[in-house]
Structure formats: C-alpha cells, structure tokens
C-alpha cells in the first residue's frame, strides 16, 4: 500500500482537528471582538456539531453519485469558505452561521477520506492505512493550542481561520494530481429523502439538545426538549429504515456480529471518553487553580502518546489479533479516566503527564483498531453504509458524553448543596463515566479470539 494516499487524505483531518483545538483557546478573544460572551459563543461549537450530524449520513450517497474524490475536493472548498466567513464575522449570528458552513464541509471531508481509503486498500493492510490516515490528524491537537494562542496573542484570532486556506489549497492540489480518480458508481443507491429528513432532524436535534444541556448557552429545558424530540424522530427513522429497500442508513448491517459489537462497544467507550475533554480541563482550572493555558498544556500531552502509538498499531494487531488489544486499550483507558478522578492539587505534575501520555497511547490503539475493525465482516458494497453509520453514531455519542459528564457533575453538585464546585464533585463524575466506558471492555471480552482475522491475513475477504 502506498502511504501517500492516507497521508494526502489526512490533510482534511489535520485541518479539522487543528481548527477544533485552536478555536477553544481563542473563544474569549473572539467573544470580546464580536460583542458577546464566551458562553453564548458555545452555540458556534454546537452549530458545527449539528452540521456534522445532518450531512454525514449523505456522504456515502454523494460519493457514489458524484465520485468520492470529487466530493472530497468540494468539501475542502466548502470548509475553506466557511473558515474565511468565520474570520470575517462581526456578530454572533454571522459566526454561528459560518461555523455551520464549516461543519457542512467537515461532514464530507472525514467520512469520504475514510471511505476512499477503505475502498482502495486490501483488508489485510487496513490497520496500517488507518494509522497513517490519522497521524497528521493527531498533529492538529498537539500544535493547535500553542499555535492558536500564539496567533491570537501576537496577531489576531482571525488568523486561526485564515490559515486553513493555504492548507486546504495544498490538499486539493495533492488530491487532484497525485491520487487516482475514483469515478462515480454506475448505479448508486437512490437517495432516501424521507430518511434524510427524519435522520437529519433526529441527529441535529439530539446533538443540539445534548450540547445545550451540557454547555448551557440557552436554558437547559430547551436542550431537554430538543433531545427528546430528536429521540422520537430517531424511533420513527428506525421504523422507516427497516421497511425501506435502500434506507439512508441501513440498520440491517447491525445483524453482522463484528460490526454490531464494534458499534455497541464503541458507544459506551465514546460516552465515557467524550466526557473527559469537558471534565478534566474544568477540574484543573476550578479545583487546581490553573489558568486555561496551563491546563491546555497539560491535556495535550495525551496526543503525544497517541502519535507514538500510530507507529506500533499495525504490528500490535497483526501479532495479537483484535480481541485482546481492544480489551487492553479500553481497560487501560478506563483506568486513566479513573486516575483523573484521583488527582489532587498535590499530585506531582510529572506523574500526571506520564499517565496522560501512557493512556493517550492506548486510546490511540483503540481508535486505530476500531476504525478498521468495524469493516471486518462488511462486504465492499456495504462499506459506505458501515462507514456512515459508525461515523455519525460516533459523533453523537461524543456529544452525549459531554452531556453525561456535565449532567453528572451538575447533579452531584445540587445533591451536595449550594456553593462552588468542589473536587469531590469532579471525582464522582469521573467515577460514573469510568463505569460507563468500562462496559466496552466487557463487551470486547466476549469476542471470539479470531475476530477480525480478515484484516490481518492476506487472503482475507472483501478484496
């Protein structure tokens, strides 16, 4: 397998990941400049997530209809236009709209890049391909916080969005002149318009509701109502999908045992992990007295461990299969979450950094392995559907994870009584999300020992 393909496709993931980490460090400066407060500006983050939830489901159909690389190029252009619109925004409404436009591009970039790679890579090389696809994406969280802080401090926050333009142009040039074209399929599935309305509305309302409940820029009751309506529409979509020949998201793929356990176990793991980026920095700032910059410099060390893991994942899964590395990766990650709840202001900083780096390594093992494992018993003709289902569900579970962490923290705080948040409140929240994430370890333990063998043998099926 040529490593040029995953590295070039990863240009999009690099832009997305750096953009999401850069904006977090600059929220205060952006809010002050456009005349709003940082809490209200969280709506811009929610708008991006809602756009992902709406448009990821049609990424597979778009790729089949218009050609995957064509869609990928257009998606990068949309993301760049959204970035420029963010830089030119002068009001909250303009900024929220620009972030939604960015999300439309992002909804196509990541899933389509992954789909191109799956269709072009023999199954026994998929783990290695996935590892190389995500290496540049992991550089984003490493360089994002300090780079964003540098641009915002010494230039202006506008440059954190403008920088996406030259990166995007480079990506489009490389995709156009280096990668082989993948023409549209002769007979793509018909677009499921009813399913798109039901699923898009359900995902968007659910993601919006979870975000509002956990980051209340609006009254929490608004989030609760939105999430409830989203769940109801989701139930209607399930009924529709099971009685439609070509549904937008073919839930019948859940009959495949490896695909099913990948999605179900991944659900619990993402719920637990999704809470950590919300809980941990907040604990460091409110209970440990750190500044946002100090907490950011601590949390990003996990990305360093994740980057190291990418060079070992292929050997690890080829040598030991998928079952036990996934069990070990999720188990150690859960212990890492639990350890966060045991930290105190007296905990030595080198110990915290060492644990974060080690846990980041094993979290990366899980993401790389699970991204390939989800395709183990999926036929080529269903790869697009499997990709979309796993991607959109993963995004929703991360949003729900933030709501789980924030909701648990708020509940514990209210049960304890009035006053500011205390370290004990965070400790209880970390214990709860650890228990939720640990369900994934139990589920992976139930896998047969040879699960995913198609991905480690040269005569594996699918290609």
N, C-alpha and C positions, 0 to 999 in steps of 0.2 A: 504493500500500500504506500502510495506517495504521501508524505507528510505535508506536502504543500497544500493539498485540499483542505484538511481540517484547520490548518493554521490560517489560511486565507479566509475561510468561512468564519473563523473566530474573531475576525475584525469587528463584526457586528456585536458579538458578545462582549468584546472589550469595551466598545462604546457604551453599551447598555449598563454594564457593571460599574464602569468608572463614573458614568453620569449619575447613577443612583447613589453612590457613596459621596460624590463631590457635592451634590445638592444638599445633603444632610448637614454638611459643615457650614453651609452658606445661607441657611434659612433665615437667620437673624438679620443678616445684611440685606437679603432680598426683601424681607418684610418691611424693614425700615425705609427702603428706597421706593417701594410701590405704595406705601402708606397703609399698611395693615399690620397685624400682629402675627408672630410665628405660629400660634395655634391655628389661626384661620388658614395659614398657608399650608397646613397639613392637607387641606382639601385638594391642593395641587398633586400631592403624592397619591391621594385616593383616586383622582381623575386618571392618572397613569394606569393604576391597577384596574380600574373599571374598563378602560380601553383594551387592556390585555384580555380581560375576561370575555369581552364581546367578540373580539376579532380573532383570537387564537383558534376557535372552533372552525373557522372557514379557511384557515391557512392551507390545510391539506387539499381541499377542493380547488382553491386558487392555484396551487402548484400543479395539480393535474390538468387544469383548464388552460393555463397560460404558460406553463413551463416553470420549474422551480427556480432556476437562476434568474429568469425574467422578473418573477415576483420578488426575489431576494434583492435585486438591484432597485426596483421601485420602492421597496420597503426602506432601504437605506436612504433614498432620496427623501421620502416622507419624514423619516426620523431627523434628517438634517434640516429640512424646512421647519419642523417643529422646534428644533433647537434654536434656530435663528429667531423664530417667533417668541420663544421664551426670553431671549436676550433683548428683544425689542418691546417686551411687555412693560406697561406702566401702571396697570391696575390689577387687582386680584382676579377679576373675571378674565382678563386677557391671559394672565399667566396660567390659570386653570385650563382654559381652552387650548393653550399652546402645549401644555403637558399632556392633554388628551390626544392631540395630534401626534405628539411623540410616541405615545402609547400605541397608536394605530400602526406606526412603523415598527415599533418593538414587538408587537404581537405577531408580525410576519417574520421578522429577522431571525429570532432564536429558533422557533419551531421549523422554519423552512431550511435553515442551515443544518439542523439535526436530521431532517428528512433527506436532504441531498446526500449527506454522509452515509445514512443507513442504506439508501438505495445503491450507492456506489461502492460500498465496502463489503467484501466477503465476511460472513458471520464470524469466522474464527479470528478476524482482525478487528472486530468492532470495539472491543475494550480499549485497544491501543489507540484507535481512531478517536474514540470519545475522550480519552485522556488528553490527546494533543489538541482536540477542539476546545477544551476548557482551560488549557494552560494560559493563553493570552487573556481569557476572561477572568482568571484569578489575579492577573496583574492589576486589573482595574481596582479592586478593593484595597490592594497594597499601596498603589500610588495615588488613589483618589483622595483620601482625606488630607494628606500633607500637600498635594498638588492644588486641591481646591482651596485650602487655607492660604497657600502662597498667592494664588491668583486673586482671591478676594481681598487679601490684606494689602498687597502691593500694587494691584491694578484695579479691577472691579469684578463683581460677581458675574457680569455679562460674559466674561471670557470663559467661564466654565461651560457655557453652551456653545460659544463660537468655535471652541477647539474641536467640537465634533465634526465641523465641516471639512477640514483637511483630512481627518481620519476617515470619514465616510467616502470622500473622493478617492483616496488611496484604495479603499476596499472595493469600490466599484470598478476601478481600473484593473485591479488584480483578478477579480471575478470574471471580468469581460475578456481578458487577454490570456489568462493562464488556465482557468478551469474549462473543461469540455462542456459544451452546452447540453442541457437535458431538455429535449423538446416536450411539448405538452402531450398527454396521452390521447390516443385516437378517440377513445370512448370514456371520458371522465364521468364519474357519477353525476347524476342530476343534483342540482343544489336543493336541499331540503329547506324551503323558505319558511314553512311553519316551524320547523325545528330550530331554524336560526333565530326567529323571533322569540320563541319560548326559551331556548337555552341562553341566548344572549341576554335577554331580560333577567332570567333567573340568576345567571352568574354575576351580572353587573349589580343587581340589587343586593345579592348576598355579599359580594365583595365590598360594596359601598357601606352596607349595614355593619359589617364586621369592623371596618376601618373607623367608622364614626363612633361605634361603641368603645373602641379601644383608644382612639385619639379624638376626644370629643370637641371638635371644632363646631359641631352642632349639638343640640340636645340629644342625650343617649336614646331617648324614646324614638327619635327619628331613625336611628340605626336599628333598633329592635324591630320596628315596623317594616323597614326596608328588607332586613334579613328574613323576616317571617314570610313576606310576600315572595321573596326570592325562592325560599324553600318550597312554597306552594306551587310556584311556576315550575320549579325543578321536578316536582312529582308529576305534574301534567306532561312535562317533556319525556320522562321515563315511560309513561303510558304510550305516548305518541311514538317514541323510538322503537318500542317493542312490537309495534303494529305497522311499521313502515319499511318498505323494501330497502331503501337507501337513506337511512337517517343521517343527520348531520354528524352525530356521534353514535357510532354503532356499539351499543352497550352489550350486544351479544358476544363481543370479544371477551367479556368477563367470564365466559364459560371456559376459556383456556386457563389451566391451573397456574402456570408460572406468571402469566400476565395478571391474573386476578390477585395472587398473593403479592406481586410487586406493587400493585395499586393500593391494596388494602393496608399492607405493612407500611408502605410509603406514606399513607395518610396519617397514621399515628406518629411516625417519625417526624414528619413535617409539622404536625401540630405542636409537638414538643420543641423542635428546633426553631420554629417560627416565632416562638415567644422570647427566645434568648436575645436577639438584637434589640428588643424593646426593654426587657427587664434588666439586663446586665449593665448597659451604659447608664441607665437611670439610677441603679443602685450605687454605682461608682460615684455619681455626681451628688445624689441626695444623702446617701448614708456614709460615704467615704470622704465627701467634701472635695472631690476632684473637679477641675474645670472640664468643659466639653472637649477641649483639645487634649487634655491629659487622658481622659477616658478613651478617646478615639485612638490615641497612640498605643494604648494597651490592647484594645479589642482587635485591632487589625493584625496583630501578631499571629492570630489563627490562620490568616490567609497565607502566611509564610509556610506553616506546616502543610497546608493544603497544596501548595505549589510543589513542595518536595515529594508529596505522595504521588503526583501525576507521573513521575518517572519510575515508579515501582509498581503501579497498579496492574499493568499487563502481566508482569511476572507473577504477581501475587495470585491473580485469578487463574492463570494458566497452571500454576503449581498446585493450588489447593482447591480449585473449583470455586463455586459461588457461595455455597451454603455457609461454610464456616467463616470466610472473610466478612460476609454480610452480618453474621451473628456477632463477630468480634467488633466490627466497625460500629454497629448500632449500640452494642453493650458499652464499649468504651466512651462513646459519645454521650450516652445517658449518665455514666459516672462523671463525665466532665460537667454536665449540667448540674448534677447534684453537688459537685465540688464548688461551683459558683455560689450555691446557697450556703456553703460553709465558710466562705471568706469573711473576714472581718477587717477593719482598718489596720489591724496589727499584722495581717498576713504579709509575709515578705514578698516584695514585688517580683524578684527573680522566680519564686515558686509559682506565682500566678502566671507569669509569662511562659514558663516551661510547660505548665499544664495546658494552657491555651494552645501552644504550638503543637503539643503531642495530640491533643484532641482534634485540632484542625486537620492533622494528618489523617486520622481515621475517619473523620467526617468526609474528607475528600475521597477516601477509598469507597465509602458508601455511595456518594453521588456518582462517581465514575462507574462503579459496578452496577448500580441500579439503573443508570441511563442505558446501559447495554442490555442488562438482564431482562428488562421489560419487553424486549423483542425476541426472546429466546424461542418461544413456541408460536410466534406470529408469522404467518406467511407474508411473502413480499407484497402481495396485492392488498394486504390489510395494514402494511407498515404505516401508511399515512394516518389511518384511523387510530392505531395504537399510539402513535406519536402525539396526536392532538389530544386524545383523552388523558394521557399521562401528564402532558404539559399544562392543560387548563385546570385539571384537578389539583396538580401540584401548586399552581399559583393560588388557587382558592384556599388550600389548606395552610399555606404560609400566612395568608390574610387572617384565617381563622385562628392560627397560632398566636398572632399578636393579640387578637381579641381574648383568647384563652388566658394569656399571661396578664393582660391588663385587667380583665374581669376578675380573675382570682385575686390579684393584688388589691383591687378596689373592695371586693367582698371581705377579705381578711381585715382590711383597714377599717371598714364600717363595723364589723363584728367586735373589733377591739375597742372602738370608741373614737372620740374626737382626737384632734391633734395631727401633727405632720406624720408622714410615712416613716416607719421605723425599720431597722434592719430585719427584725423578726418577721415583718410583713413580706419582705422580699424572700426570706428563707422559706416560708410556707409556700409561696408561689413557685419557687424553684423546685420544691419537693413534689408539687402537683404536676407540673409539666414533665418532670423526670418520669413519674409513673405512667403518664400518657405515652411518652416516647418509648418506654421500655416494652410496651405491647408489641412493637415492631420486632424486637429481639426474640420474643416468644414465638411470634408467627414464623420468622425465618428458621427457627429451630425445627419447625415441622416440615421443612422442605426435604425432599429426598436428596441423598448425598450427591447424585449425579445431575441435579437440577442445573439447567443452563449449559449442559455439555456441548450443545450445538455451537456455542460461542468460543469454545476452546479447542475444537477439533477441526482439522482442515476439511474433513468430509461432512461437516455439519450441514444441516439442511438450510434451505432458504435461498441459496445462490448456486 
